Amino acid sequence: MLGFIIQRLLQAVVVMMIISVLVFCGVYAVGNPIDVLISPDATQQIREEAIRTYGLDQPLWKQYLDFVGRLVQGDFGRSFVFGSPVLPLILSRLPATLELTLVAVVGATLVGVPLGMYAGYKPDSLAARAIMGISILGFSVPTFWIGLVLIFIFAVQFGILPAGSRGETRELFGISWSVLTANGWQHLFLPALNLALFKFAMMVRLARAGTREIMLTDTVKFARAAGESEATILRRHVLRLIAIPIVTVFGLEFGSTLAFAVVTETIFSWPGVGKLIIDSINTLDRPVMVAYLMLVAFFFILINLTIDIVYVALDPRLRLRAAS
Amino acid sequence: MSGPLLVVDGLTTEFPTRAGIVRAVREVSFHVEAGEILGLVGESGSGKSVTGFSILGLIDPPGRITGGSVRLAGRELVGLPARDLRAMRGREIAMVFQDPAATLNPVLRIGDQMALAIHAHETVGAAAARARVAEVLTLVGIPDAARRLDAYPHQFSGGMRQRVAIATALLNRPKLIICDEPTTALDVSVQAQILTEMRALARDTGTALIWISHDLATVSSLASRIIVMYAGRVIEEGPIRQVLSAPRHPYTRGLLDSLPAKAVAGKDLMQIPGAPPSMLALPPGCAFAPRCLRADAACDAEPTPTVAGDRRWRCHHPHAEPTS
């Protein structure tokens, strides 16, 4: 198991190296930051000075090597726009996105999986049809539209929930969290609901498909023949058997939401990393973009590794293979 | 003991399909004495498994029992509320299936999933349940059972897995176990072991068995009485030795003649001409008539059961009684 983890971490280093090249070249191709950063009527001298300061006079490979050289010392560079180091900048925005994502994905799973299992257990019931109807809605209606509708209904029409920003926060481990205050939850609710709807739909479908399949197996027949109740069968047998695809989707959704909650964060002016990346793309703030994308890649590697470890915990049949 | 343990009388089970109603079990009647091993043979689709599931009340909708009765120690099981049926399953009648790789839950520890079968019927502490599981596992011949409770099904061989399934069925000391081809998926040497052990177990625990199989040889080594099913009907019934040595129904005769043991070396195996009828388009009268060498116009009418002593058959032109 340990060998497996070490092997995966070594692979991760290679992946990160490749990602860094791709990201660096990609960001380079997007446009010249000098055009955005410096006013068009600045003198030639100021222009050249700025270009030199940011190291943009160097050829691409030299810029890349400088970047890697600083990176291995833990320095992601400084933001062109804010002038401050990039890593603390991103990390200061991360908790906001992290809590939004966690609430959305965990909430979607806790609600979606039981409902999906019910829909799979009684596929012809009225309730199951209603659940599947809502899940189709969650799949097919665009996030931004639902976000706007939520704001319109809850913030504008009824005025019971705030339309944006994070609300009150409380410090824990030196980081501010909205989930620790009642007011924070009020602010969190709409954007989390907005983000959760698609994930909820996905969880419902996964759980339903899995349950329908498992209910037909001999495992369930055998448990019934032993007199086990339907509740026991669903909880102890079916839930365990459908857990693997659910964990997979949970991890991937968590990663992609963490990285790209851009639309929701923009609509609800949630001060997370999604807004930061959009702003940095607008200002061609290369160091922020590069550091952010590399961080995202790193998250995905971490999440995939965690999923693989959870697999082994969930499915004992994988343990033999992992050991050999 | 007053009367037989199980009396099945006129049992009919139907499955509505798109192409029409399939009557998988048609007016099946038989009984099982306490502690007796009854063999139930027939080819695939003859309704033997459905008979087993009907007794347990485990027919998946839209299929249902449309007629007849199943009485266990005088108590009618057909039409019992789901809750009472569940309480009966496992405790009074248990069932073992064909493929232990499919019946055992691959992601639950053996001890845990067997304990579920205990908890389905009584409130027992975890330690007491474990002790009972270990005891029954030892009974079915699993060495070092107490230490293997935490193993998973895939860590057992096929034969050991089926022993676990049999032990699960024995956990609540049922009066009757329906064994649906429990040795078919095992290799021949393991089959023989399990057969020997099951006979001893049934004798020692006083449990009656209904042994469902398509393999006459297996049944003949185990059962004291035999029932032969064809196209959903019982076509012959009697003490095993009498039926095997002097079958009255031409179909039973055909089955016996096609046993490989009866074949002459270098010659083709005997076989019954034709194929079993589609359950959607049963011939009028005797379902076996189209394949029967003795059939004539009389066979267009459904034969009624003929009873002679403890033997019974449904045929207009039975083979003659042996002259001994």
Interface residues (C-beta under 8 A of the other chain):
Chain A: T217 D218 T219 K221 F222 A223 R224 A225 A226 G227 E228 S229 T232 R236 H237 R240 L241 A243 L314 D315 P316 R317 L320
Chain B: L56 L58 R86 A87 M88 R89 G90 R91 A94 M95 F97 Q98 D99 A102 T103 L104 N105 P106 V107 L108 Q113 L116 A117 H119 A120 H121 Y152 H154 A165 T168 A169 L171 N172
